[in-house]
Amino acid sequence: MNTYDLIRPFLFQLKPESAHDLTLRLLELLVKLPGGSELLSYLWGEGKEFPVQVCGLHFRHPVGLAAGMDKDGRLAGYWNKLGFSFAEIGTVTPVPQLGNPRPRLFRLIQDQALINRMGFNNNGVDALVTRLQKSKPNYPIGGNVGKNKQTPNENALLDYQVGLKKLNPVVDYYAINISSPNTPGLRALQETDALRNLLTGIRLTVDMLPFKRPVWVKISPDLTDDQLKSVCEVLLETNMDGVIAANTTLDRQGLISSPDVINQTGGLSGHPIAKKSTKCIAKVIQYTNHQLPVIGVGGILNPADALDKLDAGATLIQLYTGLVFKGPQLIHQILNKIK
């Protein structure tokens, strides 16, 4: 039995968001102690290397941390100590916001899944910049950028521009979040004309910034084939650098957990969306004719799930719900199966 297997039963006795917050607080405390970060490396940080070069960035191996786990960069300097080769921080918005009322995070233990309706709760981009300046991560960091809830879609570009400009010196790539189901109207930004206008403005903004950072766009797994094809056409037209496929889903088909939990509003992540997100990866590769690299995310709970995404064409992959259910050892289990 590994260390996380000992901890998980205690964490699962807590409410999901309380367990999440406690985990981050304990890790923050640990890394401040003498030898704390070295202990993390000893327990989880060593592993095989499978170097990946993409968009001018070097990754020690393809497995990274997905956005949502560390919205405010509290552990940005240390996720590599748990074995990740990169970490995506956020989603961050121009000004702080509380997010949706609690409870807003739910475990579906029988389905090995989570439902969240967090609503971009974060301390704002200025606080994140300060943290990243202090922690100075020595591995690739992505900044996942969104808009504030009160900002209407017609003004969304202004919010994204704030995030892009302020994060420019302290991140290695941008992730544009237009696909969370928990901010009203956000997914409408994936509609062709709105998406073209937004991404054209983002490209113009990024090209004028002092540090050149690749721009990846995180899309929904709930797009129809025609919608996804249109999205891919716009991504190519606006010279985006990559795609993150995919965000959480509103689909509830096939779930076996209690209806009281299944019927909670919010985005579903974890095992039930593994095949759906992998299918999305393959279609992005097809519709872009291999012109855009893909970060595959959604439902990776074992090495087979990870290999499916890599086989579908993903260049990199990310974990979140798999980390909650399986712990950091999942990273090494995946790396041990990569050939």
PAKEBA-39085 format. One record per residue (C-alpha): residue in one letter; x, y, z; residue number from 1. Coordinates in steps of 0.2 Angstrom, whole numbers, plus 5000, padded with zeros to 4 digits. Layout:
{doba A | x X | y Y | z Z | sekol NUM}
...
END
This chain:
{doba M | x 5000 | y 5000 | z 5000 | sekol 1}
{doba N | x 5007 | y 5017 | z 4995 | sekol 2}
{doba T | x 5006 | y 5033 | z 5005 | sekol 3}
{doba Y | x 4990 | y 5040 | z 4997 | sekol 4}
{doba D | x 4981 | y 5024 | z 4999 | sekol 5}
{doba L | x 4983 | y 5027 | z 5018 | sekol 6}
{doba I | x 4977 | y 5046 | z 5017 | sekol 7}
{doba R | x 4962 | y 5044 | z 5005 | sekol 8}
{doba P | x 4950 | y 5036 | z 5017 | sekol 9}
{doba F | x 4952 | y 5050 | z 5029 | sekol 10}
{doba L | x 4950 | y 5063 | z 5015 | sekol 11}
{doba F | x 4935 | y 5055 | z 5008 | sekol 12}
{doba Q | x 4926 | y 5056 | z 5025 | sekol 13}
{doba L | x 4927 | y 5075 | z 5023 | sekol 14}
{doba K | x 4916 | y 5085 | z 5011 | sekol 15}
{doba P | x 4925 | y 5086 | z 4994 | sekol 16}
{doba E | x 4929 | y 5104 | z 4994 | sekol 17}
{doba S | x 4935 | y 5103 | z 5012 | sekol 18}
{doba A | x 4946 | y 5089 | z 5007 | sekol 19}
{doba H | x 4953 | y 5098 | z 4993 | sekol 20}
{doba D | x 4957 | y 5114 | z 5003 | sekol 21}
{doba L | x 4964 | y 5103 | z 5017 | sekol 22}
{doba T | x 4976 | y 5094 | z 5005 | sekol 23}
{doba L | x 4982 | y 5110 | z 4998 | sekol 24}
{doba R | x 4985 | y 5117 | z 5016 | sekol 25}
{doba L | x 4994 | y 5102 | z 5021 | sekol 26}
{doba L | x 5005 | y 5102 | z 5006 | sekol 27}
{doba E | x 5009 | y 5121 | z 5008 | sekol 28}
{doba L | x 5014 | y 5117 | z 5026 | sekol 29}
{doba L | x 5025 | y 5102 | z 5022 | sekol 30}
{doba V | x 5035 | y 5111 | z 5009 | sekol 31}
{doba K | x 5039 | y 5125 | z 5021 | sekol 32}
{doba L | x 5047 | y 5113 | z 5033 | sekol 33}
{doba P | x 5065 | y 5109 | z 5032 | sekol 34}
{doba G | x 5066 | y 5094 | z 5020 | sekol 35}
{doba G | x 5048 | y 5095 | z 5015 | sekol 36}
{doba S | x 5050 | y 5096 | z 4997 | sekol 37}
{doba E | x 5063 | y 5083 | z 4997 | sekol 38}
{doba L | x 5051 | y 5072 | z 5005 | sekol 39}
{doba L | x 5038 | y 5074 | z 4992 | sekol 40}
{doba S | x 5051 | y 5070 | z 4979 | sekol 41}
{doba Y | x 5056 | y 5055 | z 4988 | sekol 42}
{doba L | x 5038 | y 5049 | z 4989 | sekol 43}
{doba W | x 5032 | y 5053 | z 4972 | sekol 44}
{doba G | x 5044 | y 5064 | z 4962 | sekol 45}
{doba E | x 5055 | y 5052 | z 4954 | sekol 46}
{doba G | x 5051 | y 5043 | z 4938 | sekol 47}
{doba K | x 5055 | y 5039 | z 4920 | sekol 48}
{doba E | x 5058 | y 5053 | z 4908 | sekol 49}
{doba F | x 5050 | y 5054 | z 4891 | sekol 50}
{doba P | x 5055 | y 5071 | z 4885 | sekol 51}
{doba V | x 5042 | y 5080 | z 4874 | sekol 52}
{doba Q | x 5046 | y 5096 | z 4864 | sekol 53}
{doba V | x 5031 | y 5106 | z 4859 | sekol 54}
{doba C | x 5027 | y 5124 | z 4855 | sekol 55}
{doba G | x 5045 | y 5128 | z 4859 | sekol 56}
{doba L | x 5044 | y 5121 | z 4877 | sekol 57}
{doba H | x 5052 | y 5106 | z 4885 | sekol 58}
{doba F | x 5043 | y 5094 | z 4895 | sekol 59}
{doba R | x 5052 | y 5080 | z 4905 | sekol 60}
{doba H | x 5037 | y 5068 | z 4901 | sekol 61}
{doba P | x 5020 | y 5070 | z 4895 | sekol 62}
{doba V | x 5010 | y 5070 | z 4911 | sekol 63}
{doba G | x 5004 | y 5087 | z 4919 | sekol 64}
{doba L | x 4992 | y 5094 | z 4931 | sekol 65}
{doba A | x 4976 | y 5100 | z 4924 | sekol 66}
{doba A | x 4968 | y 5117 | z 4928 | sekol 67}
{doba G | x 4956 | y 5118 | z 4943 | sekol 68}
{doba M | x 4967 | y 5109 | z 4956 | sekol 69}
{doba D | x 4977 | y 5124 | z 4960 | sekol 70}
{doba K | x 4967 | y 5139 | z 4955 | sekol 71}
{doba D | x 4978 | y 5152 | z 4964 | sekol 72}
{doba G | x 4996 | y 5144 | z 4962 | sekol 73}
{doba R | x 4998 | y 5140 | z 4980 | sekol 74}
{doba L | x 5009 | y 5125 | z 4976 | sekol 75}
{doba A | x 5015 | y 5131 | z 4959 | sekol 76}
{doba G | x 5033 | y 5129 | z 4964 | sekol 77}
{doba Y | x 5031 | y 5111 | z 4969 | sekol 78}
{doba W | x 5019 | y 5101 | z 4958 | sekol 79}
{doba N | x 5034 | y 5094 | z 4950 | sekol 80}
{doba K | x 5039 | y 5087 | z 4967 | sekol 81}
{doba L | x 5024 | y 5076 | z 4965 | sekol 82}
{doba G | x 5030 | y 5069 | z 4948 | sekol 83}
{doba F | x 5021 | y 5081 | z 4936 | sekol 84}
{doba S | x 5031 | y 5088 | z 4922 | sekol 85}
{doba F | x 5020 | y 5104 | z 4920 | sekol 86}
{doba A | x 5006 | y 5112 | z 4929 | sekol 87}
{doba E | x 4991 | y 5122 | z 4923 | sekol 88}
{doba I | x 4986 | y 5135 | z 4936 | sekol 89}
{doba G | x 4969 | y 5143 | z 4936 | sekol 90}
{doba T | x 4956 | y 5147 | z 4930 | sekol 91}
{doba V | x 4961 | y 5165 | z 4935 | sekol 92}
{doba T | x 4950 | y 5180 | z 4932 | sekol 93}
{doba P | x 4955 | y 5199 | z 4931 | sekol 94}
{doba V | x 4947 | y 5202 | z 4948 | sekol 95}
{doba P | x 4944 | y 5190 | z 4963 | sekol 96}
{doba Q | x 4927 | y 5181 | z 4964 | sekol 97}
{doba L | x 4920 | y 5169 | z 4976 | sekol 98}
{doba G | x 4912 | y 5157 | z 4964 | sekol 99}
{doba N | x 4896 | y 5149 | z 4966 | sekol 100}
{doba P | x 4888 | y 5145 | z 4983 | sekol 101}
{doba R | x 4893 | y 5129 | z 4992 | sekol 102}
{doba P | x 4891 | y 5115 | z 4991 | sekol 103}
{doba R | x 4898 | y 5115 | z 4973 | sekol 104}
{doba L | x 4909 | y 5100 | z 4972 | sekol 105}
{doba F | x 4902 | y 5082 | z 4973 | sekol 106}
{doba R | x 4910 | y 5065 | z 4973 | sekol 107}
{doba L | x 4902 | y 5050 | z 4963 | sekol 108}
{doba I | x 4913 | y 5037 | z 4971 | sekol 109}
{doba Q | x 4904 | y 5022 | z 4962 | sekol 110}
{doba D | x 4908 | y 5031 | z 4945 | sekol 111}
{doba Q | x 4925 | y 5037 | z 4950 | sekol 112}
{doba A | x 4920 | y 5054 | z 4945 | sekol 113}
{doba L | x 4917 | y 5072 | z 4951 | sekol 114}
{doba I | x 4904 | y 5085 | z 4948 | sekol 115}
{doba N | x 4909 | y 5103 | z 4951 | sekol 116}
{doba R | x 4900 | y 5120 | z 4949 | sekol 117}
{doba M | x 4914 | y 5130 | z 4957 | sekol 118}
{doba G | x 4912 | y 5145 | z 4946 | sekol 119}
{doba F | x 4929 | y 5152 | z 4943 | sekol 120}
{doba N | x 4932 | y 5155 | z 4962 | sekol 121}
{doba N | x 4950 | y 5163 | z 4963 | sekol 122}
{doba N | x 4959 | y 5177 | z 4971 | sekol 123}
{doba G | x 4962 | y 5186 | z 4955 | sekol 124}
{doba V | x 4976 | y 5188 | z 4943 | sekol 125}
{doba D | x 4986 | y 5200 | z 4953 | sekol 126}
{doba A | x 4987 | y 5188 | z 4968 | sekol 127}
{doba L | x 4992 | y 5174 | z 4956 | sekol 128}
{doba V | x 5006 | y 5184 | z 4948 | sekol 129}
{doba T | x 5013 | y 5188 | z 4965 | sekol 130}
{doba R | x 5013 | y 5170 | z 4970 | sekol 131}
{doba L | x 5022 | y 5165 | z 4954 | sekol 132}
{doba Q | x 5035 | y 5179 | z 4956 | sekol 133}
{doba K | x 5039 | y 5172 | z 4973 | sekol 134}
{doba S | x 5039 | y 5153 | z 4969 | sekol 135}
{doba K | x 5048 | y 5154 | z 4953 | sekol 136}
{doba P | x 5044 | y 5137 | z 4947 | sekol 137}
{doba N | x 5058 | y 5128 | z 4937 | sekol 138}
{doba Y | x 5046 | y 5118 | z 4926 | sekol 139}
{doba P | x 5033 | y 5123 | z 4913 | sekol 140}
{doba I | x 5018 | y 5133 | z 4920 | sekol 141}
{doba G | x 5002 | y 5136 | z 4911 | sekol 142}
{doba G | x 4991 | y 5151 | z 4915 | sekol 143}
{doba N | x 4972 | y 5146 | z 4912 | sekol 144}
{doba V | x 4963 | y 5162 | z 4909 | sekol 145}
{doba G | x 4944 | y 5166 | z 4910 | sekol 146}
{doba K | x 4932 | y 5180 | z 4912 | sekol 147}
{doba N | x 4923 | y 5186 | z 4927 | sekol 148}
{doba K | x 4905 | y 5181 | z 4929 | sekol 149}
{doba Q | x 4898 | y 5199 | z 4928 | sekol 150}
{doba T | x 4908 | y 5203 | z 4912 | sekol 151}
{doba P | x 4896 | y 5201 | z 4897 | sekol 152}
{doba N | x 4902 | y 5191 | z 4883 | sekol 153}
{doba E | x 4903 | y 5206 | z 4871 | sekol 154}
{doba N | x 4917 | y 5212 | z 4883 | sekol 155}
{doba A | x 4925 | y 5196 | z 4886 | sekol 156}
{doba L | x 4940 | y 5200 | z 4876 | sekol 157}
{doba L | x 4945 | y 5214 | z 4888 | sekol 158}
{doba D | x 4945 | y 5201 | z 4903 | sekol 159}
{doba Y | x 4956 | y 5189 | z 4893 | sekol 160}
{doba Q | x 4968 | y 5203 | z 4888 | sekol 161}
{doba V | x 4970 | y 5208 | z 4907 | sekol 162}
{doba G | x 4975 | y 5190 | z 4911 | sekol 163}
{doba L | x 4986 | y 5188 | z 4896 | sekol 164}
{doba K | x 4996 | y 5204 | z 4899 | sekol 165}
{doba K | x 4998 | y 5202 | z 4918 | sekol 166}
{doba L | x 5003 | y 5183 | z 4917 | sekol 167}
{doba N | x 5015 | y 5186 | z 4902 | sekol 168}
{doba P | x 5031 | y 5187 | z 4912 | sekol 169}
{doba V | x 5027 | y 5172 | z 4924 | sekol 170}
{doba V | x 5019 | y 5158 | z 4914 | sekol 171}
{doba D | x 5026 | y 5147 | z 4900 | sekol 172}
{doba Y | x 5009 | y 5145 | z 4890 | sekol 173}
{doba Y | x 4992 | y 5152 | z 4890 | sekol 174}
{doba A | x 4976 | y 5141 | z 4891 | sekol 175}
{doba I | x 4960 | y 5150 | z 4886 | sekol 176}
{doba N | x 4945 | y 5144 | z 4895 | sekol 177}
{doba I | x 4929 | y 5146 | z 4885 | sekol 178}
{doba S | x 4922 | y 5129 | z 4889 | sekol 179}
{doba S | x 4918 | y 5129 | z 4908 | sekol 180}
{doba P | x 4899 | y 5125 | z 4910 | sekol 181}
{doba N | x 4899 | y 5134 | z 4927 | sekol 182}
{doba T | x 4900 | y 5152 | z 4921 | sekol 183}
{doba P | x 4883 | y 5157 | z 4913 | sekol 184}
{doba G | x 4885 | y 5160 | z 4894 | sekol 185}
{doba L | x 4904 | y 5156 | z 4893 | sekol 186}
{doba R | x 4901 | y 5141 | z 4881 | sekol 187}
{doba A | x 4893 | y 5153 | z 4869 | sekol 188}
{doba L | x 4910 | y 5160 | z 4866 | sekol 189}
{doba Q | x 4913 | y 5144 | z 4856 | sekol 190}
{doba E | x 4901 | y 5149 | z 4843 | sekol 191}
{doba T | x 4909 | y 5153 | z 4826 | sekol 192}
{doba D | x 4908 | y 5172 | z 4825 | sekol 193}
{doba A | x 4910 | y 5175 | z 4844 | sekol 194}
{doba L | x 4925 | y 5163 | z 4844 | sekol 195}
{doba R | x 4933 | y 5171 | z 4829 | sekol 196}
{doba N | x 4932 | y 5188 | z 4836 | sekol 197}
{doba L | x 4938 | y 5183 | z 4853 | sekol 198}
{doba L | x 4953 | y 5173 | z 4847 | sekol 199}
{doba T | x 4958 | y 5186 | z 4834 | sekol 200}
{doba G | x 4959 | y 5199 | z 4848 | sekol 201}
{doba I | x 4969 | y 5187 | z 4859 | sekol 202}
{doba R | x 4981 | y 5183 | z 4845 | sekol 203}
{doba L | x 4984 | y 5202 | z 4842 | sekol 204}
{doba T | x 4986 | y 5205 | z 4860 | sekol 205}
{doba V | x 4998 | y 5190 | z 4863 | sekol 206}
{doba D | x 5009 | y 5195 | z 4848 | sekol 207}
{doba M | x 5012 | y 5212 | z 4855 | sekol 208}
{doba L | x 5018 | y 5206 | z 4872 | sekol 209}
{doba P | x 5036 | y 5205 | z 4877 | sekol 210}
{doba F | x 5037 | y 5186 | z 4880 | sekol 211}
{doba K | x 5031 | y 5175 | z 4867 | sekol 212}
{doba R | x 5019 | y 5162 | z 4875 | sekol 213}
{doba P | x 5010 | y 5149 | z 4865 | sekol 214}
{doba V | x 4991 | y 5150 | z 4866 | sekol 215}
{doba W | x 4981 | y 5134 | z 4869 | sekol 216}
{doba V | x 4962 | y 5134 | z 4869 | sekol 217}
{doba K | x 4952 | y 5123 | z 4880 | sekol 218}
{doba I | x 4936 | y 5116 | z 4872 | sekol 219}
{doba S | x 4920 | y 5107 | z 4877 | sekol 220}
{doba P | x 4918 | y 5088 | z 4875 | sekol 221}
{doba D | x 4899 | y 5092 | z 4872 | sekol 222}
{doba L | x 4901 | y 5100 | z 4855 | sekol 223}
{doba T | x 4893 | y 5092 | z 4840 | sekol 224}
{doba D | x 4904 | y 5086 | z 4826 | sekol 225}
{doba D | x 4899 | y 5101 | z 4815 | sekol 226}
{doba Q | x 4902 | y 5113 | z 4830 | sekol 227}
{doba L | x 4919 | y 5105 | z 4833 | sekol 228}
{doba K | x 4924 | y 5106 | z 4815 | sekol 229}
{doba S | x 4919 | y 5124 | z 4815 | sekol 230}
{doba V | x 4929 | y 5127 | z 4831 | sekol 231}
{doba C | x 4945 | y 5119 | z 4823 | sekol 232}
{doba E | x 4943 | y 5129 | z 4807 | sekol 233}
{doba V | x 4943 | y 5145 | z 4818 | sekol 234}
{doba L | x 4958 | y 5139 | z 4828 | sekol 235}
{doba L | x 4968 | y 5137 | z 4813 | sekol 236}
{doba E | x 4962 | y 5153 | z 4805 | sekol 237}
{doba T | x 4967 | y 5163 | z 4820 | sekol 238}
{doba N | x 4984 | y 5155 | z 4822 | sekol 239}
{doba M | x 4981 | y 5147 | z 4839 | sekol 240}
{doba D | x 4995 | y 5136 | z 4845 | sekol 241}
{doba G | x 4986 | y 5121 | z 4852 | sekol 242}
{doba V | x 4970 | y 5113 | z 4859 | sekol 243}
{doba I | x 4966 | y 5106 | z 4876 | sekol 244}
{doba A | x 4953 | y 5093 | z 4874 | sekol 245}
{doba A | x 4942 | y 5093 | z 4884 | sekol 246}
{doba N | x 4934 | y 5102 | z 4898 | sekol 247}
{doba T | x 4920 | y 5094 | z 4909 | sekol 248}
{doba T | x 4904 | y 5088 | z 4902 | sekol 249}
{doba L | x 4885 | y 5090 | z 4906 | sekol 250}
{doba D | x 4881 | y 5073 | z 4900 | sekol 251}
{doba R | x 4875 | y 5061 | z 4913 | sekol 252}
{doba Q | x 4873 | y 5045 | z 4903 | sekol 253}
{doba G | x 4878 | y 5029 | z 4911 | sekol 254}
{doba L | x 4881 | y 5035 | z 4929 | sekol 255}
{doba I | x 4877 | y 5023 | z 4943 | sekol 256}
{doba S | x 4879 | y 5034 | z 4958 | sekol 257}
{doba S | x 4865 | y 5040 | z 4969 | sekol 258}
{doba P | x 4852 | y 5051 | z 4959 | sekol 259}
{doba D | x 4854 | y 5064 | z 4972 | sekol 260}
{doba V | x 4872 | y 5067 | z 4967 | sekol 261}
{doba I | x 4870 | y 5063 | z 4948 | sekol 262}
{doba N | x 4857 | y 5077 | z 4947 | sekol 263}
{doba Q | x 4868 | y 5090 | z 4954 | sekol 264}
{doba T | x 4871 | y 5104 | z 4941 | sekol 265}
{doba G | x 4889 | y 5107 | z 4935 | sekol 266}
{doba G | x 4902 | y 5099 | z 4925 | sekol 267}
{doba L | x 4906 | y 5080 | z 4926 | sekol 268}
{doba S | x 4924 | y 5074 | z 4926 | sekol 269}
{doba G | x 4932 | y 5057 | z 4929 | sekol 270}
{doba H | x 4930 | y 5039 | z 4922 | sekol 271}
{doba P | x 4913 | y 5042 | z 4913 | sekol 272}
{doba I | x 4920 | y 5055 | z 4901 | sekol 273}
{doba A | x 4936 | y 5045 | z 4897 | sekol 274}
{doba K | x 4930 | y 5039 | z 4880 | sekol 275}
{doba K | x 4921 | y 5055 | z 4876 | sekol 276}
{doba S | x 4936 | y 5066 | z 4878 | sekol 277}
{doba T | x 4948 | y 5053 | z 4869 | sekol 278}
{doba K | x 4935 | y 5054 | z 4854 | sekol 279}
{doba C | x 4936 | y 5073 | z 4855 | sekol 280}
{doba I | x 4955 | y 5072 | z 4854 | sekol 281}
{doba A | x 4955 | y 5061 | z 4839 | sekol 282}
{doba K | x 4942 | y 5072 | z 4830 | sekol 283}
{doba V | x 4953 | y 5088 | z 4833 | sekol 284}
{doba I | x 4968 | y 5079 | z 4826 | sekol 285}
{doba Q | x 4957 | y 5075 | z 4811 | sekol 286}
{doba Y | x 4949 | y 5092 | z 4808 | sekol 287}
{doba T | x 4965 | y 5101 | z 4810 | sekol 288}
{doba N | x 4975 | y 5089 | z 4799 | sekol 289}
{doba H | x 4988 | y 5086 | z 4813 | sekol 290}
{doba Q | x 4992 | y 5105 | z 4812 | sekol 291}
{doba L | x 4988 | y 5109 | z 4831 | sekol 292}
{doba P | x 4996 | y 5099 | z 4846 | sekol 293}
{doba V | x 4983 | y 5093 | z 4858 | sekol 294}
{doba I | x 4984 | y 5091 | z 4877 | sekol 295}
{doba G | x 4972 | y 5077 | z 4882 | sekol 296}
{doba V | x 4962 | y 5078 | z 4898 | sekol 297}
{doba G | x 4947 | y 5070 | z 4905 | sekol 298}
{doba G | x 4944 | y 5053 | z 4913 | sekol 299}
{doba I | x 4962 | y 5047 | z 4915 | sekol 300}
{doba L | x 4961 | y 5035 | z 4930 | sekol 301}
{doba N | x 4973 | y 5022 | z 4925 | sekol 302}
{doba P | x 4988 | y 5019 | z 4912 | sekol 303}
{doba A | x 4976 | y 5012 | z 4899 | sekol 304}
{doba D | x 4966 | y 5029 | z 4899 | sekol 305}
{doba A | x 4982 | y 5039 | z 4897 | sekol 306}
{doba L | x 4988 | y 5028 | z 4883 | sekol 307}
{doba D | x 4972 | y 5029 | z 4874 | sekol 308}
{doba K | x 4974 | y 5048 | z 4873 | sekol 309}
{doba L | x 4991 | y 5047 | z 4868 | sekol 310}
{doba D | x 4987 | y 5034 | z 4854 | sekol 311}
{doba A | x 4972 | y 5046 | z 4849 | sekol 312}
{doba G | x 4985 | y 5059 | z 4845 | sekol 313}
{doba A | x 4988 | y 5069 | z 4861 | sekol 314}
{doba T | x 5005 | y 5076 | z 4863 | sekol 315}
{doba L | x 5003 | y 5079 | z 4882 | sekol 316}
{doba I | x 4990 | y 5074 | z 4895 | sekol 317}
{doba Q | x 4983 | y 5081 | z 4911 | sekol 318}
{doba L | x 4976 | y 5074 | z 4927 | sekol 319}
{doba Y | x 4964 | y 5081 | z 4940 | sekol 320}
{doba T | x 4950 | y 5068 | z 4945 | sekol 321}
{doba G | x 4962 | y 5054 | z 4943 | sekol 322}
{doba L | x 4974 | y 5062 | z 4956 | sekol 323}
{doba V | x 4959 | y 5063 | z 4968 | sekol 324}
{doba F | x 4955 | y 5045 | z 4966 | sekol 325}
{doba K | x 4972 | y 5037 | z 4963 | sekol 326}
{doba G | x 4985 | y 5049 | z 4970 | sekol 327}
{doba P | x 5001 | y 5054 | z 4963 | sekol 328}
{doba Q | x 5007 | y 5036 | z 4960 | sekol 329}
{doba L | x 4996 | y 5037 | z 4945 | sekol 330}
{doba I | x 5009 | y 5047 | z 4936 | sekol 331}
{doba H | x 5022 | y 5034 | z 4938 | sekol 332}
{doba Q | x 5010 | y 5020 | z 4934 | sekol 333}
{doba I | x 5007 | y 5029 | z 4917 | sekol 334}
{doba L | x 5025 | y 5032 | z 4914 | sekol 335}
{doba N | x 5029 | y 5014 | z 4917 | sekol 336}
{doba K | x 5018 | y 5009 | z 4903 | sekol 337}
{doba I | x 5024 | y 5022 | z 4890 | sekol 338}
{doba K | x 5036 | y 5014 | z 4878 | sekol 339}
END
